[in-house]
Structures are given as C-alpha cells and as structure tokens.
Amino acid sequence: MAEHWPAQQLAGALPPLNPLANKYTRGHLHVVAGCSRYPGAAALCAAAGQRAGAGYTSVACSPEAVALVRAFRPSLVASSWDDWNWNAVAAAPRHPAAAVVGPGFDGEDDTCCRLALESLTEAATPLLLDGGALRALATPYGLARAQARGRAQRGPLVLTPHGGEAAALARAAGIDDASPAETASALARAFGAIVALKGPTTFISDGQRLVEVNEGTAALAKAGTGDVLAGIIGALLAQGAEPFAAAVLGCTLHAWAGNSAAASHGLRSVVPEDVIEALPDAFKQLEG
C-alpha cells in the first residue's frame, strides 16, 4: 500500500541552505534537452531547476535551440550539444551535481537516442531521464544499459514517465499490465531505478518503497509541465537530496505550484511558465 508523506517528512527532505554557500556548492544542474523540434522543453526544464534551488544550471541542447534558451533566461548557460561532451557532467567534493536528460528529445532522432543511452554509462552523477530519453530506454538494449549502470554504481537513476511511456518501458521489461502503483514498483525493480509514474495520482517507487502524491490539479495537464517537473527533481538531486526523497518532494512541490498557479490564473489558463513562477509559493508552503 502506498504511503503519503506528511508535511514534516517532506520538509526534512529539503537540503538545508548553508549561509556560506556559493553557486557551485549549491549544486550544478546539467540539462541535456531540447531538439530542434522541441527547443522550449530545455528552457522550461532549466528554468524550473533554477527556481528549485540549483546554484548553477547549464544546458546542452540542439544548435537550433541555443538562442531560444539564452533569450528565455539570460542566467542559463546554454551551449550546443555538438560542442559538448560528458566530461562536463561530474561532481566533486563540496560541488554536488546532477543531470537531467531527455526533455524535448525526439525519440526518432539518432543524436537524441545516442545521448540518452550514453548518459547511462557516462554521467557519474544522479541522473534523471524524461521525455524522449525514455523512448530510447524502452528497448531490451536500453533495459540492459540501465541495469549495467546499476551494477557499475555510476549513480542513482530516476525515471519520470507518464502512462504511455510507462507502458512502453513495461513492454521492454516484460511486465504485464497492472495498476499504476504496481507498474511503478515493477519498473523500478526492472530498471534499477526510482520511478515517478506521473498521473492524477503520481506513484513513486524504488522497488521496495511506494509513495503517492495526490495533491495535483487538472491545470497541470498541459504540454511542458513534465519538463518543469524534471527540472525540479533534477535541482533537488543537484543540491544533494537523497534520491528517493528528491523524487517525492519534487512531485509534491510541482503539485503545489500547479495549485498556486491555478488559484492565480484559473484551471484552464495555466501554462508551464506559470508553474515555474509559482514555485516560490510552493517552497514557502513547504518551509512554513
């Protein structure tokens, strides 16, 4: 049966802010996202990561997306993935880091698929896969690469599928149709990952624990809000949050920000940018 974390437990999962912190000790979030067809996903994910507390947020995206990301928020450090490599993604003592890969990926694009699969072996940090990266993972080869990452202890893996993506991952792993809660747990065990299966009620599992977040709103049923969620969880990982707690807390903050945005703009009119701008309200709610 799924747990529901109370406010005190959620607040305890948030990494404390050191008054002597600098932008590097606050955590470096690496976002690898945004093909030429979906450049906005990179901007949304990275901007959400900034609002969720990452000290330094950099973006590797398609050449066509670089100008849009820079214009969306000048404080984002954006570069073409043609001029970038995985050596950039590394943590160091007192300089935590995490990577988010896949928002705005085209699952049919060779470069996107290559980057998604490479991340499993090359990113020696906590790694979150979302969007088109999950399509690359939803094959026997992708499953084997995820399992190999776990054996090599390269770092925690977080997957954030919606229902359709979860079904594709389940087929690749030979998992029978089941309830969302059961599917989240089965996928976590199969891929050696923490899985946040998104929906009206989101289920988060590491294969043993199962937590539900049921405080969301229909306002979040818009293209782009999943990119925002990936950025939130990624930022918490980059700040050193325990990975399972980062997934639970990130999903909760996303839900609360959606409710705050809906209170200001109405259920029908919320867009992902509104959810990002409502994140301060969600953090205030969390921190009392």
N, C-alpha and C positions, 0 to 999 in steps of 0.2 A: 504494500500500500504506500502511496506517495506521501511524503512529508510536506508540510508547509512551514517555511521558516518564519519565525516571529521577528518583529522589528529589531529586538535586541541582538538576535543572532546575525541578522543582515548587517546591522551597524558594526558589529565586531569583525565582519569580513572585509571592511574597507581599510586599506593600508593607511596608517597614520601619516600625516604630513610633518616632516622634520623642519623646524624653523630655519635650519642651516642648509636646507636643500638647494641644489641648483638644477638647471634644466636636464642635466644628464642623470643625476641621482633620482630625479622624479620619474625616470623611465623613458626609454626610446621606443616608440611605436613605429614599426616598419609596415607600411601598407603597400601591397603589390596588387594592383587592381586597375580596372578601367581600360577596356579595349576601345578601339576607335568607335565602335557602335554604342558603347555604354560608358562614356567618359565621366558622367556625373556620379556614378557609383563610387569612384575613387575619391572624389571631393566630399561626398556625404560621409563616407566611412571615416576619412581622415579628420574631418571637422568634428565629428562625434567623438573621436578619440581625444582631440584637444579638450573639448568640453568635459570629458570624463576624467581628465586629470593627467594625461600623459605630458611629460615635460618637453619632449621633442618628438615631433611627428613628421616623418618623411614618407614620400610617395614615389614608387616606381610604377609608371603607367605607360601606355602606348604613346608613341611620339605625338599622335594627334590629340591626346588628352592633356598634355603638359600645360599648355596655355590656359585651358579652362580651369584646371586645378589651382594654378597660381592666381588667377583672377578671382576665383571663388573665395579664397582666403590667402592673403599675401604671406601670412606667417607659416604656411605649409611649405616644406622644402620638397619640390617636385622635380623629377628627372625622368627621362625616357628609359624604359627598361632595356633599350638597345645599348645604353651606355652604363649599365648597372650589372652587378653580379652579387652572388650570395655572400661573398666575403664581408659585405656591408652589414649583414644581419648577424650580430654576435653580442652577447652580454659580457660584461667584465665586472670585477669586484666593485661594488657600490654603484655600478652603472647597469641596472637591470634593463631588459629589452624583451620585446615580443613581436611576432609577425602575424599579420592578417593577410591572407592570400585568397583571391577569388571573386570579391565583389565586382560586378561588371565584366566578368570574363565571358567570352563566347566559347561555349563548350565544344564547338566545331573547329575552333581556331588552333592551329598547331602550336603557336607560341604560348597561348594560354594553357593548353594541356601540358606542354613541357614545363612551364613554370610551376604549375600545380604539383606535378609529380616530383620535380626537383626539390621542391620545398620540403618534402618528407624526409629527404636524406641530407639536405644542405642547411636547413635552418636549425641551428643549435640553440634554440630558444623555445619558449612556449609558442605554439603555432596554432592559429585558428584558420580553418578552411570553410569558405562560404561560397554561395553562388555557383558560378561555372566551374570552380575548382572541385566541387562535389561531383560534378558530372565526370570529370577525369578520374575521380576516386571510385566511381560506381562501376568498376570492371574487376574481373579477377586479378588483373595486374595491379590495379590501384589498391585493392584489398591487401595484396601481398606486400606492396610498398609500405602501407600503413602499419602492418604487422611487423615488418622489418624495422621500422622506426622505433616501435616499442621495444623490440629486443635489443636494439643498439642504444637505448636510453638517450636518444637525442633531445628529448624534452617533451613535455605534455602536449597532447594533441586534442583540440576542441573542434567539434563539427557542429554547424548550426543549420541543419536542413529544414525546409518546410516539408509539408506532407508528400508532395510529388518527388522531391529529392530523396526523402527518406525511403520511399517505395523503391526507387532505383538502387539505392545503396543496399536495401534489404534483398533485392533480387540478386545482386552481385555476390552477397554473402550467403545466399541460400536460406534466407529467413522467411518463414511463412507469414501470411497476413495475420495481423494481430492488432490489438488496441494501440493507440499512440504511446501509452505508458509502457506497454510490453515491448513495442518496437524500439523505443528509445533505449531501453535496457539491453535488448538483444544486439542492437547496433553497437552500443558501447563495448560490449564483450567481444564482438566480432572484429572490430577495428582497433581495439585497444585504445579507446578514446573516451573523452567526455562528450556526450551528445546532448544538445539542446534542441529538441524536436518542437519547432515553433507551431503555434496554433492558437485558437481562442483560449485554451489552457496549454501552456508550454510545459513540457516534461524534460527534466534534466537528469541524466543518469551517467554514472561511471561504471555501470555493470553490476554494482552492488547497492549503492545508494540511489534513491529516486526521490526527487523533489518536484513539486508542481508550483507553477506561478500562474494564478488565475485572476490577476488584477488588471488585465489588459482591456482594450476597448476596440470597437469596430473602426475607430478613427485610424488605427494602425494598419488597416487593410488597404495599403497603398504601396505602389511600386517605390522602392527606395528605403522603406523603413527597415528592411532587413539589413541593408548596408549600414544603417545607423546602429543597429544592434551589434553588428560585428565590430564596429569601431569602439563601442562602449566596452564590450568584453575584452577586446584587444588592449585597450588602455588600462584596464584593471590588471590584466596579466603583466603588462609592461611595468606597472608600479609594484609588482611583486606579490599580488594577491594569490592566495592558494588557488590553483586552477579550478577545482570544482566550485569553490565559493565564488570565484570570479564569474563563472557562468550563471550561477543562481542570482547573484547580486546584479549582474548586468541585465539579465532578463527582467528583474524586478524594477530596476531604475528605468528601463525602456518603457515598461508598462506605466509606471507613474508619470513619466514625462509625456506619454501619449494622453493620459487623462488630463494632465495640466494643459496641454496644447488644445485638447477638445473643449475644455472649460473656457478658453480664450477665443477659439475660432469656430467652435461647433464641430460636431462629429463628421459632417460631410466635407468640411473645408480644410481640415488639417492636411498639411504636406510634410514630407520628411524634414525639411528645414525647420518647421515649427517644433518638431520633436527635439531636434538638436538644441534649439534656443530655449526649450523648456527644461533641459537637463539641470540647470541650476536649481529650479524648484524641486526636482526630484532629490537632489543631494541635500537640500535644506530639510526636506521631509525625512530623509534618512538620518541626518545628523542632529535632528531635533532643534 
